[in-house]
């Protein structure tokens, strides 16, 4: 069975067809997800890279996504019926496929020298612009169609870099790499896009693993074949290390979500140790996304001893708060009003330091979630931050007296 690519066209003889979206809901609780089973078939019909479609779903539905091109597995977190996804796909088709002039789907995406996006129509010959304000446009500019659809030079790198979750990004988002500060920016700084910083980092790591580019100055001292091979091996090893780290973090998150019952604190700690993640602060961000449910306030108290042992320095604390931010902002926005109570539990149980809570509640960041989500979540912390400041002022007054 096929349907018209432009569903506004009811002509049964319309030549441009595509298969309807086929989706299956899997998992339970926080791990519930929708697998889009025929993403590649739809992508081929639309002549667009499959990751574009899934990323668009993520942006429009406010859901995290998982993209694995090699295994042909495409996931949108949450429960989404095929009919809903089909309606969302109509928006993608209108904005990124159909010619803006003749509404023909025989178009190609072209990136101009000014970094504008246009649809080059093979039917009428016109070039019509795409909306650069949409988050998917930023993703396309960073992941051009030729790098995802067949350029020999970039094919492997594109395949590797497509194995990310985003749309505003999940467990593997946090698993995906360095912080914004490590990439050259600090918390609160504006970047070119609202794409999750962690997703960009794993893209870079995976691309390095697949393509290994080396600057000319790196060879200035010794241009011998042996020296070049040694340097390439070193670069490959570093990239492989980052990718392995990402795999372990994702493995831990999936292990928790797929367990029939939530593992005990001892089991959680043993698993983290088994995966050699006890010294990786990002495991705290993953943990914060998979450990809790709607009863997060009471759950924190139950895991106090475990969390105190795991969160051993400020990097772990920052990542844990970042995971909470993702848990609330992306998975459970209805629980955002509970943030002050959550912070009270973390503070009273000596899980997170006052300094890190103050930083979290007074600064907005794009490190873990898109900026607009971060503003919404951290704004909810204001009552507790105000109480902390007042308490500090009272202590200062008492000391002075």
C-alpha positions, -999 to +999 in steps of 0.1 A: +000+000+000+012+035-009+000+070-002+005+103-020+036+121-008+015+153-009-016+141+010-035+173+001-035+158-035-063+132-036-056+122-072-054+084-072-031+086-102-007+110-085+027+096-095+047+105-063+040+078-037+055+067-004+047+040+021+027+051+051+045+053+085+048+020+103+055+023+140+057+000+170+056+011+207+081-007+229+092-005+265+075+007+297+076+036+321+105+060+314+118+036+288+087+037+265+096+044+230+083+043+194+103+024+168+097+038+133+100+005+114+101+017+078+121+049+081+145+040+052+116+032+028+100+065+036+133+083+033+140+068-001+106+078-014+112+114-003+149+114-014+160+126+020+184+111+045+165+090+071+181+109+101+165+141+089+130+126+093+137+112+128+154+145+139+123+164+127+100+141+147+122+148+177+121+185+173+083+187+166+073+163+193+098+175+219+111+140+222+145+124+223+154+102+194+178+074+187+193+069+152+213+039+142+218+039+104+239+007+102+212-014+120+183+005+103+168+013+137+151+046+143+135+055+176+114+084+190+111+083+228+075+082+241+044+066+228+034+080+193+007+064+171+015+060+134-013+085+125+003+111+146+037+106+131+022+107+096+007+141+104+041+153+117+057+139+085+034+161+064+050+191+080+085+178+071+074+172+035+059+207+032+090+224+047+119+203+035+107+183+004+080+200-017+090+227-041+079+260-028+067+270-062+051+240-080+047+217-049+066+189-068+086+166-045+114+161-071+137+184-052+172+183-038+186+202-008+213+226-018+235+245+006+246+279-009+279+296-003+261+319+021+250+289+041+214+292+031+192+261+024+172+259-008+151+232-025+163+228-061+133+216-081+141+193-110+105+198-123+102+235-126+138+245-122+132+270-094+151+272-062+130+280-031+144+288+003+138+267+035+132+281+069+165+286+086+148+292+119+137+256+122+161+235+143+163+209+116+179+235+093+208+238+117+211+200+118+211+199+079+238+226+077+260+205+100+251+172+083+247+180+046+228+155+024+259+144+005+276+134+037+247+111+046+236+099+013+266+086-006+297+108-008+325+083-007+347+106+013+323+111+041+301+080+039+316+062+069+318+093+090+282+102+083+270+067+092+289+068+125+278+104+134+242+095+127+241+071+156+230+098+180+199+107+200+186+142+198+158+164+192+164+174+219+188+141+228+185+106+261+206+082+277+230+081+248+228+118+245+246+121+278+268+092+268+278+111+237+307+131+249+324+162+261+309+192+278+302+225+261+331+240+281+354+213+267+343+221+232+352+258+237+322+273+253+310+279+289+276+274+305+251+300+293+270+309+261+251+312+229+260+288+201+250+286+165+223+261+171+200+246+198+212+211+190+224+194+221+261+199+227+266+163+237+253+151+203+277+173+185+306+159+205+299+123+197+294+133+160+329+147+161+343+117+179+327+092+156+337+112+125+373+112+137+371+075+142+359+069+107+378+094+087+409+104+108+419+137+093+453+151+102+465+186+098+496+193+077+516+208+105+513+175+124+537+159+098+562+188+098+588+170+118+588+135+102+571+127+069+582+091+068+556+064+062+563+049+096+558+082+114+526+089+096+513+054+104+522+059+141+504+092+143+473+079+126+472+049+150+474+073+179+446+095+166+425+064+159+431+051+194+419+084+210+387+085+189+381+048+196+384+055+233+357+082+232+334+060+211+339+030+236+330+053+265+298+063+247+289+027+241+294+018+278+273+047+290+245+037+267+248+001+277+244+010+313+213+031+306+196+005+285+204-022+311+185-002+337+155+006+315+152-030+302+153-046+336+119-061+347+124-045+381+146-015+390+180-029+401+190-024+437+216+003+446+242-025+451+234-039+416+236-005+401+269+002+417+283-031+406+272-026+370+288+008+369+320-007+383+318-036+358+316-011+329+345+009+344+324+040+347+330+049+383+354+077+373+332+090+345+310+119+356+287+114+327+274+082+343+257+105+368+237+122+341+226+089+326+217+076+361+195+106+368+174+098+336+168+062+343+167+059+381+135+078+388+098+079+379+069+102+388+077+096+425+112+112+421+109+133+453+105+103+476+128+081+454+158+104+461+157+097+498+156+060+492+188+061+471+206+086+494+236+064+504+241+052+469+241+087+454+264+101+481+289+074+472+287+078+435+286+116+432+321+122+446+329+156+432+315+187+415+317+172+380+295+143+390+271+167+408+268+189+377+261+159+354+235+145+379+217+179+379+219+179+341+204+145+340+175+157+363+171+187+339+167+163+310+144+140+329+121+169+337+124+191+306+123+164+280+106+133+295+083+147+322+076+184+317+045+179+339+068+173+368+088+205+364+069+222+393+084+196+416+119+209+410+121+229+443+111+198+463+137+177+444+164+202+452+153+202+488+158+165+489+192+167+472+203+194+496+189+180+529+204+146+521+239+160+513+238+146+478+244+179+459+264+208+474+248+242+480+272+257+455+262+234+427+225+239+434+230+277+433+249+275+400+222+253+386+193+275+397+209+308+386+225+300+352+209+288+320+228+263+299+226+244+265+249+216+278+221+190+285+190+204+269+180+230+243+182+265+258+145+272+259+140+240+279+168+249+302+152+282+309+119+266+317+133+240+340+158+262+359+132+290+363+112+265+384+141+263+409+137+300+419+117+294+451+144+271+465+172+293+453+155+323+470+153+303+502+189+293+501+200+330+496+178+341+525+192+314+547+228+324+538+220+360+546+205+351+580+236+330+588+259+360+579+238+383+601+241+359+630+279+356+625+283+393+625+263+397+657 
